[in-house]
Amino acid sequence: MRTDRGRQRFYAAGWLISAGFGVVASRVWQLHLREVEQRAEDAERTREEVARRRAVEERLRIARELHDSLTHNISVICVQSGVAVHLARKRGEEVSPALLAIQEASADAARELRTTLGVLRSEDDGDSSGLSHLDRLAARARAAGLPVTVNVTGVERTLPPEVDQAAYRIVQEALTNVSRHAGLAGGGDQVSASVQLHYTPGTLSIQVDDDGKGTVTSTGSRPSGPRLGLAGMRERVSALGGRLQAGPQDDGGFRVRAELPARAPS
C-alpha cells in the first residue's frame, strides 16, 4: 500500500518536474526567438543605413561632378551674353533675339542647375520645373527663331510633381531636338513646332510635332541619325508607367507622343 502511494507521489513529482522543465524550455525558446528576430531587425536596419549612406555619398559625388563640369561653363555663358546685350544697348544697337534667348536660357539653366544640386545634396526630392513654365519655354524657343504653338485641351489640374516635371522635360527636349535636327541650328529652312497637351481623368497626353521643313539635307535625303534625348524621354516615361512613341512622319515631320498616368484626385 505504502509502495503504491510512494510510487504515485514519485510519478506526480516527476510530472511536476517535467512540466517545470517544459515551461522553462518554452520560455528559453521564446527568448531565443525574440533575440533572433531582434538580430534580424538590427541587420536589416544596418543594411538600410548602409544603403542610404551609399546613396547619399553617390548623390554628393554626382553633385560635385555637375558643379565642377557645368556650373563654371554655364556661368561664363550667362555673363558673356549679358555683357554682349549690355554693350549692344549701350551703343544703341538692336539686340539680336538669338542673343537674348541665349542670355535667358543660360540664366534658366543656371537656376535649374542650382536647384538640382540642392536636391542632390539634400535627402528630400524636388523638382525645378513643371508645366507652369511651359509658356516661358515656348517664348524662349520663339525668341531663338523657332515658331511654337501650344494647345491645351481637357480640364487642366494640378499634377503629381513627378508627372508635372516629366511632362515639362519631354516638351523641352522635344523642342530642343527640333532646333538641332530640323535645320534651325544648321541654317536650314524655317521649321515650326506645335505642342499639344490633353488632360483626361486618368492620363496626360503630350504631343510635339514639327513640320519637317528643315529635315532635308543638301543631298535631298533626311538625316538618319538618332535624335538626342529620346533615351532620356523613354526612361522618364517608363519610370512613371507611361508610353512613348517617337519617329518621323510620312509628311516629313517628326512626332514625339507620350502618355503619362496622372489620375485625378477623388
MOUR-V753272 format. One record per residue. NEAR is the number of other C-alpha atoms within 8 Angstrom. Layout:
BEGIN
near:NEAR
near:NEAR
END
This chain:
BEGIN
near:4
near:5
near:6
near:7
near:8
near:8
near:8
near:8
near:8
near:8
near:8
near:8
near:8
near:8
near:8
near:8
near:8
near:8
near:8
near:8
near:8
near:8
near:8
near:8
near:8
near:8
near:8
near:8
near:8
near:8
near:8
near:8
near:8
near:8
near:8
near:8
near:8
near:8
near:8
near:8
near:8
near:8
near:8
near:8
near:8
near:8
near:8
near:8
near:8
near:8
near:8
near:8
near:8
near:8
near:8
near:10
near:8
near:8
near:10
near:10
near:8
near:9
near:11
near:8
near:8
near:10
near:10
near:8
near:8
near:8
near:11
near:9
near:8
near:11
near:10
near:8
near:10
near:12
near:8
near:8
near:12
near:9
near:8
near:8
near:11
near:8
near:8
near:11
near:10
near:7
near:6
near:6
near:7
near:6
near:9
near:6
near:9
near:9
near:10
near:12
near:12
near:11
near:12
near:9
near:9
near:12
near:9
near:8
near:9
near:11
near:8
near:10
near:9
near:8
near:10
near:10
near:11
near:8
near:11
near:11
near:10
near:7
near:7
near:5
near:6
near:5
near:10
near:8
near:9
near:14
near:9
near:6
near:9
near:9
near:7
near:7
near:9
near:11
near:9
near:11
near:13
near:10
near:11
near:10
near:9
near:13
near:9
near:12
near:8
near:9
near:8
near:8
near:9
near:7
near:6
near:6
near:5
near:4
near:8
near:7
near:8
near:7
near:12
near:11
near:13
near:11
near:11
near:13
near:10
near:9
near:11
near:9
near:10
near:11
near:11
near:8
near:12
near:12
near:11
near:10
near:12
near:14
near:16
near:16
near:9
near:6
near:6
near:9
near:8
near:9
near:14
near:9
near:14
near:12
near:13
near:12
near:12
near:10
near:12
near:8
near:7
near:8
near:11
near:12
near:12
near:14
near:12
near:14
near:11
near:12
near:11
near:12
near:12
near:13
near:12
near:11
near:9
near:5
near:5
near:6
near:7
near:7
near:8
near:4
near:4
near:4
near:7
near:6
near:9
near:8
near:7
near:7
near:12
near:10
near:8
near:9
near:15
near:9
near:7
near:9
near:8
near:11
near:10
near:11
near:8
near:9
near:7
near:8
near:8
near:5
near:6
near:10
near:13
near:12
near:13
near:13
near:11
near:12
near:12
near:13
near:11
near:11
near:7
near:8
near:3
near:2
END
